[in-house]
Structures are given as structure tokens and as C-alpha cells.
Amino acid sequence: MVQEYDIIVIGGGITGAGVARDASMRGLKTLLVERHDLTDGATGRNHGLLHSGARYAVTDSESASECIRENMILRRIASHCVEQTDGLFITLPEDDLGYQATFIESCRKAGINAFAIDPKEAIRLEPSVNKSLIGAVRVPDGAVDPFRLTVANVVDAQLHGAEVLTYKQVTSILKDDSGRVTGIEVTDFHTKQQKKYYSKIVINAAGIWGHGIAQMAGAQVNMFPAKGALLIFGHRVNNMVLNRCRKPADADILVPGDTICLIGTTSSRVPFEEVDNMNVTPQEVEVLMREGEKLAPSLASTRILRAYAGVRPLVAADNDPSGRSISRGIVCLDHETRDGIPGFISITGGKLMTYRLMAEWAVDLACKKLGVDRKCETAEVCLPGSSSTPQEQPRVGTTIGQRAARGRHGERTSQISLSSDTDRSIVCECEEVSVGEVNYAIEKLGVTGLVDMRRRTRVGMGTCQGELCACRAAGLLAKADGCAQKAISNVAEFLNERWKGIRPIAWGETLCEAQFTSWIYEGVCGLGTPQEK
Ligand SMILES: Cc1cc2nc3c(=O)[nH]c(=O)nc-3n(C[C@H](O)[C@H](O)[C@H](O)COP(=O)(O)OP(=O)(O)OC[C@H]3O[C@@H](n4cnc5c(N)ncnc54)[C@H](O)[C@@H]3O)c2cc1C
């Protein structure tokens, strides 16, 4: 048996991407395997809040300290993925103003710069905030784009020699006669072909699915699938993150991001059988709207674009099957010492914004086992796209698409061809994505379909939800791989996926627009009618 790799990483969410980057930067031969596209799990279904840690300061001081340290690192190494908005924790008349002092004190203990400001100053800083507030605390919260952050980590891993396989599902963990883990078997999502890959160490970074991966290796991890639902609004009503100053509860965070804002989240335990099929219920929509309007009343008249839900990969203590003592802290399991399974490590728990530290812990452990003496450098070395400071980058491009692309790809925008009129023409008006950017995503960012394209470029994420851009982007994809038939199935898959998020909030203008989209694609383009062979 040939051990082709030092490390195989299972899971193309932010944790797996971070592990692959860290391992390859330390010179380890690395393979990253994802069953669908990158960010298909919780990483593509969260709030995008760059926590200052304030939310956890009172209830989970360890997580709060981790968050603020990583917050400062991400601002530096991932500047093109982060918006430094700051945040406000507001107290409304129905809340206990006495909580504010405990909150500020706990923040300070965790190293978070939190200070009370006059409610009038809060309204001046963030005009969308509920004007009946009776207290406000300013904290260094921000917004982080999970898609950009994950792709930047994967791109850097590849630049350091890592190999990346998407649409390959791990279906078994291979072991030798002594019980040591020696590799994985994967099944190709499209062809259903199976293949084995061998490595010295396998790192399980499969989020909530890590429970099943651990079972394949013969280990039990007491995971707690906690569903959270969110709503995306069609406009960015707030520029600062808005939180309620109280113990974490439902729908008490409003995060701005690019052209939109997001309210979330709910929290409920779901059975493992449901984690692949998360639907947002009418009750969840109602709670999110009711509580969201308390933070920013203008949400009541702002169009909702879509609803979605993700599952947090939380881990309950081994002696706590009920999950009551769950922390948002990082869980790094050495299955050799814990379960007698050498060659196998699980990294889970934590948060999007502590992914880098999670990766550092997992790769430190792997290096110790492999006898490799290389220090982690991910806190110092900037991600591709964030290598130059915003001051060093040209402030404005020649086209709207170029300016928008700079926000999405940082200094790597220079690799996007915008030399011809065709390159500069716009594919997605809502998000200002050009033909050149779409082609760049196809050639350089591993895009194989429209759903992947949306995650790399924001095509179809805007107000029309793909109504006008889906067919144009599909045309470019078809041109790139020379298969028009694939473009038709691509559009159908993409529009069905968009509809899943629209369905829970399909009323009024949103429903009209969805019907219009369906009329365009079914009535005019003939999508949905049997294709001639
Ligand atoms: C509603 C909600 C809101 C949140 N808000 C925030 C926030 O604002 N800020 C923050 O910091 N954190 C937030 N989080 C937490 C954060 O999203 C997660 O902690 C983080 O994304 C987990 O990343 P991960 O890579 O560990 O897991 P995932 O992103 O779930 O990745 C696991 C990957 O493994 C893949 N996989 C599964 N099985 C297999 C297999 N057999 N073979 C190959 N691949 C497989 C999956 O397809 C998936 O892509 C939120 C979470 C939720 C659910």
C-alpha cells in the first residue's frame, strides 16, 4: 500500500479548508476531499458575523477570548473577506438595562473593547436602529464572507501543493490489520465510481457529518445538531452589526453583508436524519421577522429575499448526552489516545471565525504524530486576495464590474481579463458580475456548475435571485465545457435551489417575481419540457 499523502482532510467547509492551507504551508503533502461543492455545509449557511466575542462574553468566556483574538487576526490576513463595521449591543425598553454592566465587565475580562455609548449617539452611528433603545454598547464586531474566506484558504492550499477533490463523498475509512487508519474510499457524486486514497493521517473536518465519519472509523463523538434559521433581506438596511444586549436568544443579530442584510438565528436540536434536508418553517420565519423588526423597524417594509437554515457542528461533553453544557469552544480529538485508533483526528465545534485556530490545533497534533517540526504561520501570512493593503490597491477600476470584483477577489482581481467589451459586459446586474469574472471563476476557482458559480462570484444572489443572470452564466459555462445540454440541467438545478430558499417567504412581490422567473424559464426558454435527444 502506497501512502500517497501525509494528510487527507475530509470536508470542504471553512475548517477543512483552513486545515488544508495550514498543513500544506508546513510542507505536508495534503489532499482535501469534499462530497459536494466547497461551503456546502454550515459554512455556506451561517450569519457571516465576525464575532468580537461579545455575544459569548457572559456565558462562555473561553469562546469569547478565542473570538476576539481571531477577529483581530482575520482583519489582517483576510482583509478582502472582512468588513470592519463594528457592532452595537442595544437594550430595548423590554430588556433589563442592568445586564449592560455585567456584559461590559465580561467583555473587558475577555479582552474585548466594549464601551457604553449614549443612545442618541447610537442612532447617529446607525440610523436604522430601533429609536426606542434605552442603552447601547459599541463592540468590534464585523462581517465576514464565508464563501470568499473558504475559497481563499483553498486557493492558498493549492498554491502550496495541496490537491482538492470536490463532488467526492467519503464512504469508508480504511484501516490496516493493526487498526491504524490508512486512508479513505470515496464515491464520485456524478459517475458513482469508487476510488481509494492513502495517507499517514486522516483529519475529520466534516462538521455535523463528522459524527458519521467518526463512526466509520469506529469512534463515537457526542455531536449535537443545532439547527439555525435565517432570513436575507433585499437591501442593506444597517451598516453596523446590531445585537440585543441580553443573554443569546432567537433572532437577535442583524448582520450587513455586501448588498444585503441577514437576521438570525433560531436554535433547535434536529435529528441526524434531517441534517441533509433543512427546511425553514413558518414559525421560524415569524420569529425572525418579529424579533428582527425590534432591532431595525425598517425591516418590516423591506423585501425578504430568501430563508435558509444550517446545522451547527456542536459537541456535547462525553458525560452530557443532553447537550446542556455545550460551549462554542473548539474540540480537537486525538482518536489514538481517546479511542485507540491511530492515524485519525477529528476537529470540530468552534465557529466560522475560529477556523484558523481550529486548523492550527489539528495540524499541530498531526505534525507531532508525523515528527514534523514546522511552526504554524497562518496567523501572519495573508490569504491570496488580501496580500496587499486596501491603500496599496487602486481604489477604483475602470468599470462597475471591476470595482465589485475587487471587493470579492481582492488583489487577485488583476487576474480577471477585462480587456474586451465582451469581458466587461455584465452577466449579473444585481451583483455587478462581469463576463470576465465568470470566466475567471470557471478557469481558476474550480467552478463546475451554476450553484458553485454563485458561491464564488455572487451571480444570482441579488434581488432577482437569478431571474436574468442564470441563463447568461449557464451559457458561459456551456461555452467553457462545450456542452449545451449541461447548461440546461445546470439552470434547472440552480433555479430549483433558489426556489427552496424563496418558498418559505413566497408572498407579495417575492411571489410575483418568482412566478415571473418561472414564466421566463418555462414559458419562453422551455425549461421543464422534455428535451429532444
Ligand atoms: C445558523 C448558523 C449561524 C451561524 N453563524 C455564525 C456566525 O455568524 N459566525 C461564526 O463565526 N460562525 C457561525 N456559525 C458557525 C459556523 O457556520 C460553523 O461553525 C462552521 O461553518 C463549521 O465549519 P465546518 O467546516 O467545520 O463544517 P461545515 O461547513 O459543515 O463543513 C463540513 C463539510 O463536510 C462535507 N462532508 C460531509 N460529509 C462528507 C463526506 N462523507 N465526504 C466528504 N465530505 C463530506 C460537507 O459537505 C461540508 O461541506 C453559524 C452556524 C449556523 C448553523
The ligand as a MOL file (V3000), in Angstrom:
LIG
                    3D

  0  0  0     0  0            999 V3000
M  V30 BEGIN CTAB
M  V30 COUNTS 53 58 0 0 0
M  V30 BEGIN ATOM
M  V30 1 C -27.4070 29.2300 11.5170 0
M  V30 2 C -25.9400 29.3570 11.8230 0
M  V30 3 C -25.3650 30.6070 12.0290 0
M  V30 4 C -24.0090 30.7160 12.3180 0
M  V30 5 N -23.4590 31.9560 12.4250 0
M  V30 6 C -22.1280 32.0890 12.5920 0
M  V30 7 C -21.5270 33.3620 12.5840 0
M  V30 8 O -22.1980 34.3640 12.3630 0
M  V30 9 N -20.1900 33.4590 12.8040 0
M  V30 10 C -19.4190 32.3520 13.0250 0
M  V30 11 O -18.2280 32.5240 13.2560 0
M  V30 12 N -19.9530 31.1070 13.0000 0
M  V30 13 C -21.2760 30.9580 12.7680 0
M  V30 14 N -21.8460 29.7120 12.7090 0
M  V30 15 C -20.9920 28.5430 12.9080 0
M  V30 16 C -20.2290 28.1910 11.6290 0
M  V30 17 O -21.0690 28.2730 10.4940 0
M  V30 18 C -19.6830 26.7790 11.7270 0
M  V30 19 O -19.0290 26.6050 12.9600 0
M  V30 20 C -18.6680 26.4910 10.6170 0
M  V30 21 O -19.1510 26.9030 9.3660 0
M  V30 22 C -18.3710 24.9980 10.5760 0
M  V30 23 O -17.4980 24.7610 9.5060 0
M  V30 24 P -17.0010 23.2840 9.2240 0
M  V30 25 O -16.0970 23.3600 8.0620 0
M  V30 26 O -16.4810 22.7020 10.4770 0
M  V30 27 O -18.3280 22.4780 8.8640 0
M  V30 28 P -19.1840 22.5230 7.5040 0
M  V30 29 O -19.1790 23.8620 6.9020 0
M  V30 30 O -20.4940 21.9280 7.8050 0
M  V30 31 O -18.3410 21.6220 6.5210 0
M  V30 32 C -18.3490 20.2210 6.5670 0
M  V30 33 C -18.2000 19.7370 5.1410 0
M  V30 34 O -18.0130 18.3420 5.1450 0
M  V30 35 C -18.6270 17.8340 3.9890 0
M  V30 36 N -18.8640 16.4090 4.1500 0
M  V30 37 C -19.7970 15.8230 4.9330 0
M  V30 38 N -19.7470 14.5010 4.7970 0
M  V30 39 C -18.7560 14.2300 3.9090 0
M  V30 40 C -18.2450 13.0380 3.3480 0
M  V30 41 N -18.7390 11.8410 3.6850 0
M  V30 42 N -17.2450 13.1300 2.4320 0
M  V30 43 C -16.7200 14.3290 2.0820 0
M  V30 44 N -17.1890 15.4900 2.5890 0
M  V30 45 C -18.1940 15.4460 3.4990 0
M  V30 46 C -19.9150 18.6330 3.8970 0
M  V30 47 O -20.4840 18.5910 2.5830 0
M  V30 48 C -19.4490 20.0120 4.3070 0
M  V30 49 O -19.1220 20.8200 3.1990 0
M  V30 50 C -23.2110 29.5620 12.4260 0
M  V30 51 C -23.7740 28.3030 12.1960 0
M  V30 52 C -25.1180 28.1940 11.8790 0
M  V30 53 C -25.7020 26.8510 11.5770 0
M  V30 END ATOM
M  V30 BEGIN BOND
M  V30 1 1 1 2
M  V30 2 1 2 3
M  V30 3 2 2 52
M  V30 4 2 3 4
M  V30 5 1 4 5
M  V30 6 1 4 50
M  V30 7 2 5 6
M  V30 8 1 6 7
M  V30 9 1 6 13
M  V30 10 2 7 8
M  V30 11 1 7 9
M  V30 12 1 9 10
M  V30 13 2 10 11
M  V30 14 1 10 12
M  V30 15 2 12 13
M  V30 16 1 13 14
M  V30 17 1 14 15
M  V30 18 1 14 50
M  V30 19 1 15 16
M  V30 20 1 16 17
M  V30 21 1 16 18
M  V30 22 1 18 19
M  V30 23 1 18 20
M  V30 24 1 20 21
M  V30 25 1 20 22
M  V30 26 1 22 23
M  V30 27 1 23 24
M  V30 28 2 24 25
M  V30 29 1 24 26
M  V30 30 1 24 27
M  V30 31 1 27 28
M  V30 32 2 28 29
M  V30 33 1 28 30
M  V30 34 1 28 31
M  V30 35 1 31 32
M  V30 36 1 32 33
M  V30 37 1 33 34
M  V30 38 1 33 48
M  V30 39 1 34 35
M  V30 40 1 35 36
M  V30 41 1 35 46
M  V30 42 1 36 37
M  V30 43 1 36 45
M  V30 44 2 37 38
M  V30 45 1 38 39
M  V30 46 1 39 40
M  V30 47 2 39 45
M  V30 48 1 40 41
M  V30 49 2 40 42
M  V30 50 1 42 43
M  V30 51 2 43 44
M  V30 52 1 44 45
M  V30 53 1 46 47
M  V30 54 1 46 48
M  V30 55 1 48 49
M  V30 56 2 50 51
M  V30 57 1 51 52
M  V30 58 1 52 53
M  V30 END BOND
M  V30 END CTAB
M  END
